[in-house]
Amino acid sequence: MQQKQKKIPMRTCIGCGETKPKKELVRVVREPDGSLCIDLTGKKNGRGAYICHDTECMKKARKGRRLEKSFSMQIPDEVYDELMRGIAADE
């Protein structure tokens, strides 16, 4: 009897629009109090959006204001800068 293959969860990058395995992407979370943070565990409570470990994808997301569309809220430039530093540190 064959063992079932485990299904790999796929998510779409908000920067480039490519669908990739969830583990290859960084999750950005809007926490219940309204603050944003990078979720390295993928288990924090709150609304999540996924982005590649790539500064180019972050630049595209920033230019198109894609995080604001995902979270339906205004996002200050300082938050984009902090997220960019977090993603650049992971590369």
Backbone as a printed PyTorch tensor [residue, N CA C, xyz], in Angstrom:
tensor([[[ 0.8370, -1.1790,  0.0000],
         [ 0.0000,  0.0000,  0.0000],
         [ 0.8900,  1.2530,  0.0000]],

        [[ 0.5900,  2.1830, -0.9060],
         [ 1.4000,  3.4000, -1.0070],
         [ 0.9940,  4.4010,  0.0590]],

        [[ 2.0130,  5.1130,  0.5590],
         [ 1.7540,  6.1570,  1.5230],
         [ 1.3420,  7.4220,  0.7770]],

        [[ 0.3670,  8.1460,  1.3220],
         [-0.0730,  9.3890,  0.6970],
         [ 1.0180, 10.4440,  0.8090]],

        [[ 1.2040, 11.2000, -0.2760],
         [ 2.1600, 12.2950, -0.2130],
         [ 1.5140, 13.4560,  0.5280]],

        [[ 2.2930, 14.0930,  1.3810],
         [ 1.7940, 15.2230,  2.1380],
         [ 1.6170, 16.4150,  1.2070]],

        [[ 0.4740, 17.0750,  1.3250],
         [ 0.1930, 18.2350,  0.4820],
         [ 1.0160, 19.4290,  0.9610]],

        [[ 1.6750, 20.1020,  0.0280],
         [ 2.5020, 21.2680,  0.3510],
         [ 1.6470, 22.5250,  0.1840]],

        [[ 1.4560, 23.3130,  1.2630],
         [ 0.6550, 24.5270,  1.1300],
         [ 1.3590, 25.5540,  0.2390]],

        [[ 0.6200, 26.1270, -0.6960],
         [ 1.1590, 27.1190, -1.6210],
         [ 0.5590, 28.4870, -1.2940]],

        [[ 1.3550, 29.5270, -1.4450],
         [ 0.9100, 30.9000, -1.2300],
         [ 1.4310, 31.7670, -2.3680]],

        [[ 0.7590, 32.9020, -2.5930],
         [ 1.1290, 33.8190, -3.6600],
         [ 1.8590, 35.0240, -3.0860]],

        [[ 2.9990, 35.3540, -3.6780],
         [ 3.7830, 36.5250, -3.2730],
         [ 3.0390, 37.7880, -3.7090]],

        [[ 2.9030, 38.7550, -2.8000],
         [ 2.2140, 39.9950, -3.1640],
         [ 3.0970, 40.9070, -4.0120]],

        [[ 4.3960, 40.6110, -4.0820],
         [ 5.3110, 41.4160, -4.8890],
         [ 5.3160, 40.9930, -6.3470]],

        [[ 5.7020, 39.7280, -6.5950],
         [ 5.8510, 39.2580, -7.9760],
         [ 4.6300, 38.5000, -8.4830]],

        [[ 3.7510, 38.0560, -7.5750],
         [ 2.5500, 37.3440, -7.9850],
         [ 2.7640, 35.8630, -8.2460]],

        [[ 3.9680, 35.3480, -7.9900],
         [ 4.2410, 33.9270, -8.2190],
         [ 3.7310, 33.0940, -7.0450]],

        [[ 3.2420, 31.8960, -7.3540],
         [ 2.8030, 30.9590, -6.3230],
         [ 3.9730, 30.0610, -5.9680]],

        [[ 4.2900, 30.0170, -4.6740],
         [ 5.4350, 29.2360, -4.1940],
         [ 5.0330, 28.4920, -2.9270]],

        [[ 5.8220, 27.4750, -2.5340],
         [ 5.5460, 26.8100, -1.2530],
         [ 5.6280, 27.8070, -0.0950]],

        [[ 4.7340, 27.6460,  0.8500],
         [ 4.6210, 28.5590,  1.9860],
         [ 5.9450, 28.7610,  2.7250]],

        [[ 6.7490, 27.7170,  2.8600],
         [ 8.0120, 27.8020,  3.6050],
         [ 9.0530, 28.6780,  2.9120]],

        [[ 8.8960, 28.9370,  1.6110],
         [ 9.8590, 29.7740,  0.8820],
         [ 9.5360, 31.2650,  0.9830]],

        [[ 8.4010, 31.6040,  1.5770],
         [ 7.9680, 32.9910,  1.6350],
         [ 8.0220, 33.5300,  3.0610]],

        [[ 8.0530, 34.8580,  3.1760],
         [ 8.0140, 35.5390,  4.4660],
         [ 6.5730, 35.9790,  4.6890]],

        [[ 6.0640, 35.7640,  5.8930],
         [ 4.6960, 36.1820,  6.2100],
         [ 4.7430, 37.5090,  6.9520]],

        [[ 3.9730, 38.4640,  6.4570],
         [ 3.7990, 39.7500,  7.1300],
         [ 2.4110, 39.7020,  7.7570]],

        [[ 2.3200, 40.0400,  9.0400],
         [ 1.0730, 39.8910,  9.7780],
         [ 0.5810, 41.2290, 10.2910]],

        [[-0.7370, 41.4620, 10.1050],
         [-1.3890, 42.5760, 10.8070],
         [-1.9990, 41.9600, 12.0540]],

        [[-1.4470, 42.3170, 13.1980],
         [-1.9060, 41.7590, 14.4590],
         [-3.2460, 42.3820, 14.8400]],

        [[-3.9880, 41.7400, 15.7500],
         [-5.3070, 42.2690, 16.1400],
         [-5.2880, 43.7220, 16.6260]],

        [[-4.1480, 44.1910, 17.1710],
         [-4.0710, 45.5860, 17.6220],
         [-3.7640, 46.5610, 16.4800]],

        [[-3.5640, 46.0500, 15.2590],
         [-3.3360, 46.9060, 14.0980],
         [-1.8860, 47.0760, 13.7050]],

        [[-0.9570, 46.5660, 14.4930],
         [ 0.4640, 46.7010, 14.1570],
         [ 0.8820, 45.6220, 13.1560]],

        [[ 1.9610, 45.8930, 12.4220],
         [ 2.4800, 44.9420, 11.4420],
         [ 3.8100, 44.3810, 11.9310]],

        [[ 4.0560, 43.1050, 11.6210],
         [ 5.3410, 42.5100, 11.9520],
         [ 5.6280, 41.3530, 10.9940]],

        [[ 6.8930, 40.9450, 10.9630],
         [ 7.2870, 39.7860, 10.1630],
         [ 7.1300, 38.5560, 11.0370]],

        [[ 6.4150, 37.5550, 10.5230],
         [ 6.1580, 36.3200, 11.2600],
         [ 7.0240, 35.2160, 10.6900]],

        [[ 8.1000, 34.8940, 11.3690],
         [ 9.0090, 33.8540, 10.8950],
         [ 8.4730, 32.4480, 11.1610]],

        [[ 7.5790, 32.3060, 12.1580],
         [ 7.0330, 30.9840, 12.4820],
         [ 5.8480, 30.6300, 11.5960]],

        [[ 5.1400, 31.6390, 11.0790],
         [ 3.9630, 31.3900, 10.2610],
         [ 2.7370, 31.0320, 11.0780]],

        [[ 2.7820, 31.2730, 12.3920],
         [ 1.6860, 30.8560, 13.2590],
         [ 1.0750, 31.9900, 14.0850]],

        [[ 1.5410, 33.2080, 13.9190],
         [ 1.0000, 34.3110, 14.7110],
         [-0.4500, 34.5770, 14.3350]],

        [[-1.2110, 35.0710, 15.3200],
         [-2.5980, 35.4440, 15.0620],
         [-2.6430, 36.7120, 14.2290]],

        [[-3.6260, 36.7880, 13.3650],
         [-3.8250, 37.9880, 12.5760],
         [-3.8610, 37.6970, 11.0920]],

        [[-4.1650, 38.7230, 10.3280],
         [-4.2570, 38.6230,  8.8730],
         [-2.8450, 38.5840,  8.3060]],

        [[-2.5950, 37.6820,  7.3760],
         [-1.2610, 37.5350,  6.8190],
         [-1.1920, 37.7910,  5.3290]],

        [[-0.0400, 38.2470,  4.8830],
         [ 0.2730, 38.3990,  3.4670],
         [ 1.6790, 37.8280,  3.2880]],

        [[ 1.9340, 37.2490,  2.1350],
         [ 3.2120, 36.5660,  1.9000],
         [ 4.0250, 37.2930,  0.8490]],

        [[ 5.3470, 37.2950,  1.0580],
         [ 6.2590, 37.9410,  0.1130],
         [ 7.5590, 37.1360,  0.0560]],

        [[ 8.1950, 37.1250, -1.1260],
         [ 9.4510, 36.3830, -1.3150],
         [10.5670, 36.9670, -0.4480]],

        [[11.6100, 36.1870, -0.2190],
         [12.8170, 36.6480,  0.4830],
         [13.6570, 37.4680, -0.4990]],

        [[13.0690, 38.4760, -1.1180],
         [13.7300, 39.2130, -2.1840],
         [13.3880, 40.6930, -2.0600]],

        [[14.4070, 41.5370, -2.0640],
         [14.1610, 42.9720, -1.9400],
         [13.4290, 43.5240, -3.1570]],

        [[13.6160, 42.9130, -4.3360],
         [12.9010, 43.3740, -5.5330],
         [11.3940, 43.1860, -5.3830]],

        [[10.9890, 42.0530, -4.8100],
         [ 9.5640, 41.8140, -4.5770],
         [ 9.0140, 42.8370, -3.5780]],

        [[ 9.8020, 43.1650, -2.5620],
         [ 9.3710, 44.1560, -1.5740],
         [ 9.2210, 45.5220, -2.2260]],

        [[10.1430, 45.8540, -3.1470],
         [10.0420, 47.1410, -3.8610],
         [ 8.7740, 47.1980, -4.7040]],

        [[ 8.4500, 46.0920, -5.3830],
         [ 7.2220, 46.0340, -6.1910],
         [ 5.9880, 46.1740, -5.3090]],

        [[ 5.9960, 45.4930, -4.1590],
         [ 4.8640, 45.5630, -3.2350],
         [ 4.6940, 46.9870, -2.7020]],

        [[ 5.8200, 47.6360, -2.4310],
         [ 5.7630, 49.0100, -1.9220],
         [ 5.2540, 49.9760, -2.9900]],

        [[ 5.7550, 49.8400, -4.2010],
         [ 5.3590, 50.7280, -5.2900],
         [ 3.8660, 50.5960, -5.5990]],

        [[ 3.3720, 49.3530, -5.5810],
         [ 1.9650, 49.1150, -5.8780],
         [ 1.0600, 49.2060, -4.6610]],

        [[ 1.6200, 49.5610, -3.5020],
         [ 0.8630, 49.6550, -2.2450],
         [ 0.0690, 48.3790, -1.9830]],

        [[ 0.7070, 47.2400, -2.2340],
         [ 0.0030, 45.9620, -2.1390],
         [-0.2720, 45.5300, -0.7020]],

        [[ 0.5820, 45.9280,  0.2340],
         [ 0.2920, 45.6150,  1.6380],
         [-0.9450, 46.3820,  2.1030]],

        [[-1.0810, 47.6210,  1.6560],
         [-2.2580, 48.4040,  2.0290],
         [-3.5290, 47.7610,  1.4900]],

        [[-3.4600, 47.2250,  0.2810],
         [-4.6260, 46.5480, -0.3000],
         [-4.9250, 45.2440,  0.4320]],

        [[-3.8880, 44.5100,  0.8130],
         [-4.0840, 43.2390,  1.5230],
         [-4.6950, 43.4440,  2.9030]],

        [[-4.2630, 44.5040,  3.5840],
         [-4.6990, 44.7190,  4.9560],
         [-5.7860, 45.7690,  5.0950]],

        [[-6.1870, 46.4180,  4.0050],
         [-7.2310, 47.4540,  4.0120],
         [-6.9480, 48.5340,  5.0630]],

        [[-5.7200, 49.0270,  5.0660],
         [-5.3310, 50.0880,  5.9980],
         [-4.1670, 50.8790,  5.4290]],

        [[-3.9770, 52.0930,  5.9300],
         [-2.8320, 52.9090,  5.5340],
         [-1.5750, 52.3670,  6.2070]],

        [[-0.4890, 52.3050,  5.4550],
         [ 0.7750, 51.8210,  6.0150],
         [ 1.8350, 52.8990,  5.8130]],

        [[ 2.4170, 53.3910,  6.9130],
         [ 3.4300, 54.4450,  6.7930],
         [ 4.7100, 53.9330,  6.1230]],

        [[ 5.4580, 54.8490,  5.5220],
         [ 6.7010, 54.4850,  4.8420],
         [ 7.7120, 53.8510,  5.7930]],

        [[ 7.6850, 54.2440,  7.0680],
         [ 8.6210, 53.6760,  8.0400],
         [ 8.4210, 52.1620,  8.1650]],

        [[ 7.1700, 51.7170,  8.0720],
         [ 6.8780, 50.2820,  8.1860],
         [ 7.4520, 49.5490,  6.9720]],

        [[ 7.2820, 50.1260,  5.7780],
         [ 7.8700, 49.5290,  4.5720],
         [ 9.3900, 49.4500,  4.7080]],

        [[10.0060, 50.5190,  5.2440],
         [11.4640, 50.5280,  5.4360],
         [11.8990, 49.4220,  6.3950]],

        [[11.1460, 49.2530,  7.4820],
         [11.4810, 48.2340,  8.4760],
         [11.3270, 46.8340,  7.8700]],

        [[10.2640, 46.6200,  7.1040],
         [10.0620, 45.3310,  6.4490],
         [11.1710, 45.0580,  5.4350]],

        [[11.5980, 46.0880,  4.7210],
         [12.6750, 45.9480,  3.7360],
         [13.9690, 45.5310,  4.4330]],

        [[14.2690, 46.1420,  5.5810],
         [15.4610, 45.7810,  6.3430],
         [15.3590, 44.3320,  6.8390]],

        [[14.1710, 43.9310,  7.2900],
         [13.9780, 42.5630,  7.7670],
         [14.1740, 41.5280,  6.6750]],

        [[13.6640, 41.8230,  5.4870],
         [13.8110, 40.8930,  4.3560],
         [15.2500, 40.8890,  3.8580]],

        [[15.8870, 42.0670,  3.8240],
         [17.2880, 42.1360,  3.3690],
         [18.1950, 41.3670,  4.3280]],

        [[17.8720, 41.3730,  5.6160],
         [18.6810, 40.6560,  6.6060],
         [18.5590, 39.1390,  6.4070]],

        [[17.4040, 38.6720,  5.9110],
         [17.1810, 37.2410,  5.6860],
         [17.8930, 36.7190,  4.4400]],

        [[18.1820, 37.6120,  3.4780],
         [18.7800, 37.1710,  2.2050],
         [20.1850, 36.6540,  2.3920]]])
